[in-house]
Amino acid sequence: MDTAKKPPVIWLNVAIFLGTFILATVGVAWYGMVEGYSLAHWVCW
């Protein structure tokens, strides 16, 4: 068994990555509800 300790969690990095994910998820959903997605959005995706 490996007895080496894990490095500590860098909470600033966790907050930045989690915040970015939440902002992107909410932003894309909000844009879809407000503006809608055209055929160009689906084709370019």
mmCIF entry with sequence, helices, sheets and N, C-alpha, C, O atoms, coordinates in Angstrom:
data_MODEL
# 
_entry.id   MODEL 
# 
_entity.id                         1 
_entity.type                       polymer 
_entity.pdbx_number_of_molecules   1 
# 
_entity_poly.entity_id                      1 
_entity_poly.type                           'polypeptide(L)' 
_entity_poly.nstd_linkage                   no 
_entity_poly.nstd_monomer                   no 
_entity_poly.pdbx_seq_one_letter_code       MDTAKKPPVIWLNVAIFLGTFILATVGVAWYGMVEGYSLAHWVCW 
_entity_poly.pdbx_seq_one_letter_code_can   MDTAKKPPVIWLNVAIFLGTFILATVGVAWYGMVEGYSLAHWVCW 
_entity_poly.pdbx_strand_id                 A 
# 
loop_
_entity_poly_seq.entity_id 
_entity_poly_seq.num 
_entity_poly_seq.mon_id 
_entity_poly_seq.hetero 
1 1  MET n 
1 2  ASP n 
1 3  THR n 
1 4  ALA n 
1 5  LYS n 
1 6  LYS n 
1 7  PRO n 
1 8  PRO n 
1 9  VAL n 
1 10 ILE n 
1 11 TRP n 
1 12 LEU n 
1 13 ASN n 
1 14 VAL n 
1 15 ALA n 
1 16 ILE n 
1 17 PHE n 
1 18 LEU n 
1 19 GLY n 
1 20 THR n 
1 21 PHE n 
1 22 ILE n 
1 23 LEU n 
1 24 ALA n 
1 25 THR n 
1 26 VAL n 
1 27 GLY n 
1 28 VAL n 
1 29 ALA n 
1 30 TRP n 
1 31 TYR n 
1 32 GLY n 
1 33 MET n 
1 34 VAL n 
1 35 GLU n 
1 36 GLY n 
1 37 TYR n 
1 38 SER n 
1 39 LEU n 
1 40 ALA n 
1 41 HIS n 
1 42 TRP n 
1 43 VAL n 
1 44 CYS n 
1 45 TRP n 
# 
_struct_asym.id          A 
_struct_asym.entity_id   1 
# 
loop_
_struct_conf.conf_type_id 
_struct_conf.id 
_struct_conf.pdbx_PDB_helix_id 
_struct_conf.beg_label_comp_id 
_struct_conf.beg_label_asym_id 
_struct_conf.beg_label_seq_id 
_struct_conf.pdbx_beg_PDB_ins_code 
_struct_conf.end_label_comp_id 
_struct_conf.end_label_asym_id 
_struct_conf.end_label_seq_id 
_struct_conf.pdbx_end_PDB_ins_code 
_struct_conf.beg_auth_comp_id 
_struct_conf.beg_auth_asym_id 
_struct_conf.beg_auth_seq_id 
_struct_conf.end_auth_comp_id 
_struct_conf.end_auth_asym_id 
_struct_conf.end_auth_seq_id 
_struct_conf.pdbx_PDB_helix_class 
_struct_conf.details 
_struct_conf.pdbx_PDB_helix_length 
HELX_P HELX_P1 AA1 TRP A 11 ? VAL A 34 ? TRP A 11 VAL A 34 1 ? 24 
HELX_P HELX_P2 AA2 LEU A 39 ? CYS A 44 ? LEU A 39 CYS A 44 1 ? 6  
# 
_struct_conf_type.id          HELX_P 
_struct_conf_type.criteria    ? 
_struct_conf_type.reference   ? 
# 
loop_
_atom_site.group_PDB 
_atom_site.id 
_atom_site.type_symbol 
_atom_site.label_atom_id 
_atom_site.label_alt_id 
_atom_site.label_comp_id 
_atom_site.label_asym_id 
_atom_site.label_entity_id 
_atom_site.label_seq_id 
_atom_site.pdbx_PDB_ins_code 
_atom_site.Cartn_x 
_atom_site.Cartn_y 
_atom_site.Cartn_z 
_atom_site.occupancy 
_atom_site.B_iso_or_equiv 
_atom_site.pdbx_formal_charge 
_atom_site.auth_seq_id 
_atom_site.auth_comp_id 
_atom_site.auth_asym_id 
_atom_site.auth_atom_id 
_atom_site.pdbx_PDB_model_num 
ATOM 1   N N  . MET A 1 1  ? 0.833   -1.182 0.000   1.00 0.00 ? 1  MET A N  1 
ATOM 2   C CA . MET A 1 1  ? 0.000   0.000  0.000   1.00 0.00 ? 1  MET A CA 1 
ATOM 3   C C  . MET A 1 1  ? 0.880   1.248  0.000   1.00 0.00 ? 1  MET A C  1 
ATOM 4   O O  . MET A 1 1  ? 1.959   1.264  0.592   1.00 0.00 ? 1  MET A O  1 
ATOM 5   N N  . ASP A 1 2  ? 0.412   2.262  -0.655  1.00 0.00 ? 2  ASP A N  1 
ATOM 6   C CA . ASP A 1 2  ? 1.170   3.502  -0.729  1.00 0.00 ? 2  ASP A CA 1 
ATOM 7   C C  . ASP A 1 2  ? 0.871   4.366  0.492   1.00 0.00 ? 2  ASP A C  1 
ATOM 8   O O  . ASP A 1 2  ? -0.280  4.723  0.743   1.00 0.00 ? 2  ASP A O  1 
ATOM 9   N N  . THR A 1 3  ? 1.905   4.697  1.240   1.00 0.00 ? 3  THR A N  1 
ATOM 10  C CA . THR A 1 3  ? 1.704   5.475  2.459   1.00 0.00 ? 3  THR A CA 1 
ATOM 11  C C  . THR A 1 3  ? 2.049   6.949  2.272   1.00 0.00 ? 3  THR A C  1 
ATOM 12  O O  . THR A 1 3  ? 2.039   7.712  3.238   1.00 0.00 ? 3  THR A O  1 
ATOM 13  N N  . ALA A 1 4  ? 2.355   7.359  1.038   1.00 0.00 ? 4  ALA A N  1 
ATOM 14  C CA . ALA A 1 4  ? 2.705   8.763  0.788   1.00 0.00 ? 4  ALA A CA 1 
ATOM 15  C C  . ALA A 1 4  ? 1.476   9.650  0.990   1.00 0.00 ? 4  ALA A C  1 
ATOM 16  O O  . ALA A 1 4  ? 0.356   9.277  0.642   1.00 0.00 ? 4  ALA A O  1 
ATOM 17  N N  . LYS A 1 5  ? 1.710   10.812 1.550   1.00 0.00 ? 5  LYS A N  1 
ATOM 18  C CA . LYS A 1 5  ? 0.604   11.738 1.768   1.00 0.00 ? 5  LYS A CA 1 
ATOM 19  C C  . LYS A 1 5  ? 0.266   12.467 0.482   1.00 0.00 ? 5  LYS A C  1 
ATOM 20  O O  . LYS A 1 5  ? 1.138   12.742 -0.343  1.00 0.00 ? 5  LYS A O  1 
ATOM 21  N N  . LYS A 1 6  ? -0.998  12.773 0.326   1.00 0.00 ? 6  LYS A N  1 
ATOM 22  C CA . LYS A 1 6  ? -1.445  13.548 -0.828  1.00 0.00 ? 6  LYS A CA 1 
ATOM 23  C C  . LYS A 1 6  ? -1.108  15.014 -0.593  1.00 0.00 ? 6  LYS A C  1 
ATOM 24  O O  . LYS A 1 6  ? -1.087  15.470 0.550   1.00 0.00 ? 6  LYS A O  1 
ATOM 25  N N  . PRO A 1 7  ? -0.845  15.749 -1.657  1.00 0.00 ? 7  PRO A N  1 
ATOM 26  C CA . PRO A 1 7  ? -0.595  17.185 -1.483  1.00 0.00 ? 7  PRO A CA 1 
ATOM 27  C C  . PRO A 1 7  ? -1.877  17.883 -1.044  1.00 0.00 ? 7  PRO A C  1 
ATOM 28  O O  . PRO A 1 7  ? -2.972  17.392 -1.318  1.00 0.00 ? 7  PRO A O  1 
ATOM 29  N N  . PRO A 1 8  ? -1.756  19.004 -0.377  1.00 0.00 ? 8  PRO A N  1 
ATOM 30  C CA . PRO A 1 8  ? -2.958  19.705 0.088   1.00 0.00 ? 8  PRO A CA 1 
ATOM 31  C C  . PRO A 1 8  ? -3.759  20.282 -1.074  1.00 0.00 ? 8  PRO A C  1 
ATOM 32  O O  . PRO A 1 8  ? -3.218  20.581 -2.138  1.00 0.00 ? 8  PRO A O  1 
ATOM 33  N N  . VAL A 1 9  ? -5.035  20.426 -0.847  1.00 0.00 ? 9  VAL A N  1 
ATOM 34  C CA . VAL A 1 9  ? -5.929  21.013 -1.846  1.00 0.00 ? 9  VAL A CA 1 
ATOM 35  C C  . VAL A 1 9  ? -5.699  22.526 -1.874  1.00 0.00 ? 9  VAL A C  1 
ATOM 36  O O  . VAL A 1 9  ? -5.683  23.186 -0.835  1.00 0.00 ? 9  VAL A O  1 
ATOM 37  N N  . ILE A 1 10 ? -5.523  23.051 -3.068  1.00 0.00 ? 10 ILE A N  1 
ATOM 38  C CA . ILE A 1 10 ? -5.362  24.497 -3.225  1.00 0.00 ? 10 ILE A CA 1 
ATOM 39  C C  . ILE A 1 10 ? -6.759  25.066 -3.497  1.00 0.00 ? 10 ILE A C  1 
ATOM 40  O O  . ILE A 1 10 ? -7.269  24.998 -4.615  1.00 0.00 ? 10 ILE A O  1 
ATOM 41  N N  . TRP A 1 11 ? -7.352  25.621 -2.459  1.00 0.00 ? 11 TRP A N  1 
ATOM 42  C CA . TRP A 1 11 ? -8.757  26.024 -2.522  1.00 0.00 ? 11 TRP A CA 1 
ATOM 43  C C  . TRP A 1 11 ? -9.002  27.168 -3.505  1.00 0.00 ? 11 TRP A C  1 
ATOM 44  O O  . TRP A 1 11 ? -10.098 27.277 -4.055  1.00 0.00 ? 11 TRP A O  1 
ATOM 45  N N  . LEU A 1 12 ? -8.014  28.013 -3.733  1.00 0.00 ? 12 LEU A N  1 
ATOM 46  C CA . LEU A 1 12 ? -8.179  29.075 -4.729  1.00 0.00 ? 12 LEU A CA 1 
ATOM 47  C C  . LEU A 1 12 ? -8.361  28.474 -6.117  1.00 0.00 ? 12 LEU A C  1 
ATOM 48  O O  . LEU A 1 12 ? -9.209  28.933 -6.882  1.00 0.00 ? 12 LEU A O  1 
ATOM 49  N N  . ASN A 1 13 ? -7.579  27.459 -6.450  1.00 0.00 ? 13 ASN A N  1 
ATOM 50  C CA . ASN A 1 13 ? -7.730  26.797 -7.747  1.00 0.00 ? 13 ASN A CA 1 
ATOM 51  C C  . ASN A 1 13 ? -9.087  26.113 -7.860  1.00 0.00 ? 13 ASN A C  1 
ATOM 52  O O  . ASN A 1 13 ? -9.736  26.183 -8.903  1.00 0.00 ? 13 ASN A O  1 
ATOM 53  N N  . VAL A 1 14 ? -9.510  25.460 -6.797  1.00 0.00 ? 14 VAL A N  1 
ATOM 54  C CA . VAL A 1 14 ? -10.819 24.799 -6.794  1.00 0.00 ? 14 VAL A CA 1 
ATOM 55  C C  . VAL A 1 14 ? -11.924 25.825 -7.030  1.00 0.00 ? 14 VAL A C  1 
ATOM 56  O O  . VAL A 1 14 ? -12.833 25.588 -7.827  1.00 0.00 ? 14 VAL A O  1 
ATOM 57  N N  . ALA A 1 15 ? -11.851 26.958 -6.345  1.00 0.00 ? 15 ALA A N  1 
ATOM 58  C CA . ALA A 1 15 ? -12.872 27.996 -6.482  1.00 0.00 ? 15 ALA A CA 1 
ATOM 59  C C  . ALA A 1 15 ? -12.889 28.583 -7.894  1.00 0.00 ? 15 ALA A C  1 
ATOM 60  O O  . ALA A 1 15 ? -13.959 28.832 -8.451  1.00 0.00 ? 15 ALA A O  1 
ATOM 61  N N  . ILE A 1 16 ? -11.713 28.803 -8.468  1.00 0.00 ? 16 ILE A N  1 
ATOM 62  C CA . ILE A 1 16 ? -11.656 29.375 -9.822  1.00 0.00 ? 16 ILE A CA 1 
ATOM 63  C C  . ILE A 1 16 ? -12.229 28.408 -10.850 1.00 0.00 ? 16 ILE A C  1 
ATOM 64  O O  . ILE A 1 16 ? -13.042 28.806 -11.685 1.00 0.00 ? 16 ILE A O  1 
ATOM 65  N N  . PHE A 1 17 ? -11.813 27.141 -10.801 1.00 0.00 ? 17 PHE A N  1 
ATOM 66  C CA . PHE A 1 17 ? -12.314 26.168 -11.772 1.00 0.00 ? 17 PHE A CA 1 
ATOM 67  C C  . PHE A 1 17 ? -13.801 25.895 -11.588 1.00 0.00 ? 17 PHE A C  1 
ATOM 68  O O  . PHE A 1 17 ? -14.532 25.768 -12.570 1.00 0.00 ? 17 PHE A O  1 
ATOM 69  N N  . LEU A 1 18 ? -14.254 25.803 -10.353 1.00 0.00 ? 18 LEU A N  1 
ATOM 70  C CA . LEU A 1 18 ? -15.671 25.571 -10.103 1.00 0.00 ? 18 LEU A CA 1 
ATOM 71  C C  . LEU A 1 18 ? -16.498 26.785 -10.525 1.00 0.00 ? 18 LEU A C  1 
ATOM 72  O O  . LEU A 1 18 ? -17.563 26.640 -11.125 1.00 0.00 ? 18 LEU A O  1 
ATOM 73  N N  . GLY A 1 19 ? -16.003 27.977 -10.208 1.00 0.00 ? 19 GLY A N  1 
ATOM 74  C CA . GLY A 1 19 ? -16.703 29.197 -10.608 1.00 0.00 ? 19 GLY A CA 1 
ATOM 75  C C  . GLY A 1 19 ? -16.806 29.342 -12.118 1.00 0.00 ? 19 GLY A C  1 
ATOM 76  O O  . GLY A 1 19 ? -17.843 29.751 -12.639 1.00 0.00 ? 19 GLY A O  1 
ATOM 77  N N  . THR A 1 20 ? -15.728 29.006 -12.821 1.00 0.00 ? 20 THR A N  1 
ATOM 78  C CA . THR A 1 20 ? -15.738 29.069 -14.278 1.00 0.00 ? 20 THR A CA 1 
ATOM 79  C C  . THR A 1 20 ? -16.753 28.090 -14.859 1.00 0.00 ? 20 THR A C  1 
ATOM 80  O O  . THR A 1 20 ? -17.490 28.425 -15.786 1.00 0.00 ? 20 THR A O  1 
ATOM 81  N N  . PHE A 1 21 ? -16.786 26.880 -14.308 1.00 0.00 ? 21 PHE A N  1 
ATOM 82  C CA . PHE A 1 21 ? -17.737 25.879 -14.782 1.00 0.00 ? 21 PHE A CA 1 
ATOM 83  C C  . PHE A 1 21 ? -19.177 26.329 -14.557 1.00 0.00 ? 21 PHE A C  1 
ATOM 84  O O  . PHE A 1 21 ? -20.016 26.202 -15.448 1.00 0.00 ? 21 PHE A O  1 
ATOM 85  N N  . ILE A 1 22 ? -19.462 26.852 -13.377 1.00 0.00 ? 22 ILE A N  1 
ATOM 86  C CA . ILE A 1 22 ? -20.819 27.307 -13.057 1.00 0.00 ? 22 ILE A CA 1 
ATOM 87  C C  . ILE A 1 22 ? -21.210 28.490 -13.934 1.00 0.00 ? 22 ILE A C  1 
ATOM 88  O O  . ILE A 1 22 ? -22.326 28.538 -14.453 1.00 0.00 ? 22 ILE A O  1 
ATOM 89  N N  . LEU A 1 23 ? -20.298 29.443 -14.103 1.00 0.00 ? 23 LEU A N  1 
ATOM 90  C CA . LEU A 1 23 ? -20.575 30.604 -14.943 1.00 0.00 ? 23 LEU A CA 1 
ATOM 91  C C  . LEU A 1 23 ? -20.845 30.185 -16.394 1.00 0.00 ? 23 LEU A C  1 
ATOM 92  O O  . LEU A 1 23 ? -21.765 30.707 -17.023 1.00 0.00 ? 23 LEU A O  1 
ATOM 93  N N  . ALA A 1 24 ? -20.068 29.266 -16.920 1.00 0.00 ? 24 ALA A N  1 
ATOM 94  C CA . ALA A 1 24 ? -20.271 28.803 -18.290 1.00 0.00 ? 24 ALA A CA 1 
ATOM 95  C C  . ALA A 1 24 ? -21.600 28.066 -18.429 1.00 0.00 ? 24 ALA A C  1 
ATOM 96  O O  . ALA A 1 24 ? -22.320 28.270 -19.405 1.00 0.00 ? 24 ALA A O  1 
ATOM 97  N N  . THR A 1 25 ? -21.928 27.216 -17.468 1.00 0.00 ? 25 THR A N  1 
ATOM 98  C CA . THR A 1 25 ? -23.173 26.454 -17.527 1.00 0.00 ? 25 THR A CA 1 
ATOM 99  C C  . THR A 1 25 ? -24.383 27.373 -17.461 1.00 0.00 ? 25 THR A C  1 
ATOM 100 O O  . THR A 1 25 ? -25.314 27.233 -18.253 1.00 0.00 ? 25 THR A O  1 
ATOM 101 N N  . VAL A 1 26 ? -24.376 28.300 -16.535 1.00 0.00 ? 26 VAL A N  1 
ATOM 102 C CA . VAL A 1 26 ? -25.492 29.236 -16.393 1.00 0.00 ? 26 VAL A CA 1 
ATOM 103 C C  . VAL A 1 26 ? -25.543 30.186 -17.587 1.00 0.00 ? 26 VAL A C  1 
ATOM 104 O O  . VAL A 1 26 ? -26.624 30.493 -18.089 1.00 0.00 ? 26 VAL A O  1 
ATOM 105 N N  . GLY A 1 27 ? -24.389 30.651 -18.041 1.00 0.00 ? 27 GLY A N  1 
ATOM 106 C CA . GLY A 1 27 ? -24.341 31.588 -19.163 1.00 0.00 ? 27 GLY A CA 1 
ATOM 107 C C  . GLY A 1 27 ? -24.876 30.995 -20.452 1.00 0.00 ? 27 GLY A C  1 
ATOM 108 O O  . GLY A 1 27 ? -25.620 31.658 -21.174 1.00 0.00 ? 27 GLY A O  1 
ATOM 109 N N  . VAL A 1 28 ? -24.514 29.769 -20.750 1.00 0.00 ? 28 VAL A N  1 
ATOM 110 C CA . VAL A 1 28 ? -24.990 29.124 -21.978 1.00 0.00 ? 28 VAL A CA 1 
ATOM 111 C C  . VAL A 1 28 ? -26.495 28.879 -21.897 1.00 0.00 ? 28 VAL A C  1 
ATOM 112 O O  . VAL A 1 28 ? -27.216 29.102 -22.870 1.00 0.00 ? 28 VAL A O  1 
ATOM 113 N N  . ALA A 1 29 ? -26.963 28.426 -20.747 1.00 0.00 ? 29 ALA A N  1 
ATOM 114 C CA . ALA A 1 29 ? -28.404 28.205 -20.588 1.00 0.00 ? 29 ALA A CA 1 
ATOM 115 C C  . ALA A 1 29 ? -29.167 29.515 -20.686 1.00 0.00 ? 29 ALA A C  1 
ATOM 116 O O  . ALA A 1 29 ? -30.216 29.574 -21.327 1.00 0.00 ? 29 ALA A O  1 
ATOM 117 N N  . TRP A 1 30 ? -28.653 30.566 -20.057 1.00 0.00 ? 30 TRP A N  1 
ATOM 118 C CA . TRP A 1 30 ? -29.304 31.886 -20.112 1.00 0.00 ? 30 TRP A CA 1 
ATOM 119 C C  . TRP A 1 30 ? -29.345 32.412 -21.541 1.00 0.00 ? 30 TRP A C  1 
ATOM 120 O O  . TRP A 1 30 ? -30.377 32.913 -21.988 1.00 0.00 ? 30 TRP A O  1 
ATOM 121 N N  . TYR A 1 31 ? -28.233 32.303 -22.259 1.00 0.00 ? 31 TYR A N  1 
ATOM 122 C CA . TYR A 1 31 ? -28.193 32.765 -23.649 1.00 0.00 ? 31 TYR A CA 1 
ATOM 123 C C  . TYR A 1 31 ? -29.212 32.003 -24.493 1.00 0.00 ? 31 TYR A C  1 
ATOM 124 O O  . TYR A 1 31 ? -29.896 32.594 -25.329 1.00 0.00 ? 31 TYR A O  1 
ATOM 125 N N  . GLY A 1 32 ? -29.313 30.710 -24.278 1.00 0.00 ? 32 GLY A N  1 
ATOM 126 C CA . GLY A 1 32 ? -30.277 29.908 -25.034 1.00 0.00 ? 32 GLY A CA 1 
ATOM 127 C C  . GLY A 1 32 ? -31.712 30.311 -24.760 1.00 0.00 ? 32 GLY A C  1 
ATOM 128 O O  . GLY A 1 32 ? -32.541 30.297 -25.670 1.00 0.00 ? 32 GLY A O  1 
ATOM 129 N N  . MET A 1 33 ? -32.022 30.671 -23.518 1.00 0.00 ? 33 MET A N  1 
ATOM 130 C CA . MET A 1 33 ? -33.383 31.076 -23.184 1.00 0.00 ? 33 MET A CA 1 
ATOM 131 C C  . MET A 1 33 ? -33.711 32.473 -23.702 1.00 0.00 ? 33 MET A C  1 
ATOM 132 O O  . MET A 1 33 ? -34.838 32.735 -24.120 1.00 0.00 ? 33 MET A O  1 
ATOM 133 N N  . VAL A 1 34 ? -32.721 33.372 -23.674 1.00 0.00 ? 34 VAL A N  1 
ATOM 134 C CA . VAL A 1 34 ? -32.965 34.759 -24.048 1.00 0.00 ? 34 VAL A CA 1 
ATOM 135 C C  . VAL A 1 34 ? -32.896 34.961 -25.563 1.00 0.00 ? 34 VAL A C  1 
ATOM 136 O O  . VAL A 1 34 ? -33.800 35.551 -26.154 1.00 0.00 ? 34 VAL A O  1 
ATOM 137 N N  . GLU A 1 35 ? -31.835 34.478 -26.182 1.00 0.00 ? 35 GLU A N  1 
ATOM 138 C CA . GLU A 1 35 ? -31.600 34.724 -27.608 1.00 0.00 ? 35 GLU A CA 1 
ATOM 139 C C  . GLU A 1 35 ? -32.045 33.575 -28.498 1.00 0.00 ? 35 GLU A C  1 
ATOM 140 O O  . GLU A 1 35 ? -32.426 33.789 -29.649 1.00 0.00 ? 35 GLU A O  1 
ATOM 141 N N  . GLY A 1 36 ? -32.001 32.383 -27.982 1.00 0.00 ? 36 GLY A N  1 
ATOM 142 C CA . GLY A 1 36 ? -32.302 31.205 -28.784 1.00 0.00 ? 36 GLY A CA 1 
ATOM 143 C C  . GLY A 1 36 ? -31.077 30.783 -29.586 1.00 0.00 ? 36 GLY A C  1 
ATOM 144 O O  . GLY A 1 36 ? -30.119 31.542 -29.729 1.00 0.00 ? 36 GLY A O  1 
ATOM 145 N N  . TYR A 1 37 ? -31.124 29.590 -30.095 1.00 0.00 ? 37 TYR A N  1 
ATOM 146 C CA . TYR A 1 37 ? -30.026 29.068 -30.900 1.00 0.00 ? 37 TYR A CA 1 
ATOM 147 C C  . TYR A 1 37 ? -30.495 28.909 -32.335 1.00 0.00 ? 37 TYR A C  1 
ATOM 148 O O  . TYR A 1 37 ? -31.493 28.239 -32.601 1.00 0.00 ? 37 TYR A O  1 
ATOM 149 N N  . SER A 1 38 ? -29.770 29.528 -33.260 1.00 0.00 ? 38 SER A N  1 
ATOM 150 C CA . SER A 1 38 ? -30.115 29.421 -34.674 1.00 0.00 ? 38 SER A CA 1 
ATOM 151 C C  . SER A 1 38 ? -29.422 28.204 -35.281 1.00 0.00 ? 38 SER A C  1 
ATOM 152 O O  . SER A 1 38 ? -28.658 27.510 -34.610 1.00 0.00 ? 38 SER A O  1 
ATOM 153 N N  . LEU A 1 39 ? -29.692 27.965 -36.518 1.00 0.00 ? 39 LEU A N  1 
ATOM 154 C CA . LEU A 1 39 ? -29.057 26.853 -37.226 1.00 0.00 ? 39 LEU A CA 1 
ATOM 155 C C  . LEU A 1 39 ? -27.545 27.060 -37.267 1.00 0.00 ? 39 LEU A C  1 
ATOM 156 O O  . LEU A 1 39 ? -26.789 26.093 -37.185 1.00 0.00 ? 39 LEU A O  1 
ATOM 157 N N  . ALA A 1 40 ? -27.102 28.296 -37.391 1.00 0.00 ? 40 ALA A N  1 
ATOM 158 C CA . ALA A 1 40 ? -25.658 28.575 -37.446 1.00 0.00 ? 40 ALA A CA 1 
ATOM 159 C C  . ALA A 1 40 ? -24.976 28.148 -36.147 1.00 0.00 ? 40 ALA A C  1 
ATOM 160 O O  . ALA A 1 40 ? -23.857 27.636 -36.181 1.00 0.00 ? 40 ALA A O  1 
ATOM 161 N N  . HIS A 1 41 ? -25.624 28.347 -35.020 1.00 0.00 ? 41 HIS A N  1 
ATOM 162 C CA . HIS A 1 41 ? -25.038 27.915 -33.747 1.00 0.00 ? 41 HIS A CA 1 
ATOM 163 C C  . HIS A 1 41 ? -24.869 26.402 -33.709 1.00 0.00 ? 41 HIS A C  1 
ATOM 164 O O  . HIS A 1 41 ? -23.844 25.897 -33.249 1.00 0.00 ? 41 HIS A O  1 
ATOM 165 N N  . TRP A 1 42 ? -25.863 25.690 -34.187 1.00 0.00 ? 42 TRP A N  1 
ATOM 166 C CA . TRP A 1 42 ? -25.795 24.223 -34.161 1.00 0.00 ? 42 TRP A CA 1 
ATOM 167 C C  . TRP A 1 42 ? -24.771 23.707 -35.143 1.00 0.00 ? 42 TRP A C  1 
ATOM 168 O O  . TRP A 1 42 ? -24.074 22.734 -34.852 1.00 0.00 ? 42 TRP A O  1 
ATOM 169 N N  . VAL A 1 43 ? -24.661 24.344 -36.320 1.00 0.00 ? 43 VAL A N  1 
ATOM 170 C CA . VAL A 1 43 ? -23.705 23.895 -37.337 1.00 0.00 ? 43 VAL A CA 1 
ATOM 171 C C  . VAL A 1 43 ? -22.277 24.164 -36.880 1.00 0.00 ? 43 VAL A C  1 
ATOM 172 O O  . VAL A 1 43 ? -21.405 23.313 -37.055 1.00 0.00 ? 43 VAL A O  1 
ATOM 173 N N  . CYS A 1 44 ? -22.029 25.320 -36.306 1.00 0.00 ? 44 CYS A N  1 
ATOM 174 C CA . CYS A 1 44 ? -20.666 25.672 -35.870 1.00 0.00 ? 44 CYS A CA 1 
ATOM 175 C C  . CYS A 1 44 ? -20.242 24.881 -34.651 1.00 0.00 ? 44 CYS A C  1 
ATOM 176 O O  . CYS A 1 44 ? -19.047 24.754 -34.386 1.00 0.00 ? 44 CYS A O  1 
ATOM 177 N N  . TRP A 1 45 ? -21.182 24.354 -33.914 1.00 0.00 ? 45 TRP A N  1 
ATOM 178 C CA . TRP A 1 45 ? -20.844 23.604 -32.725 1.00 0.00 ? 45 TRP A CA 1 
ATOM 179 C C  . TRP A 1 45 ? -20.410 22.234 -33.124 1.00 0.00 ? 45 TRP A C  1 
ATOM 180 O O  . TRP A 1 45 ? -20.073 21.419 -32.266 1.00 0.00 ? 45 TRP A O  1 
# 
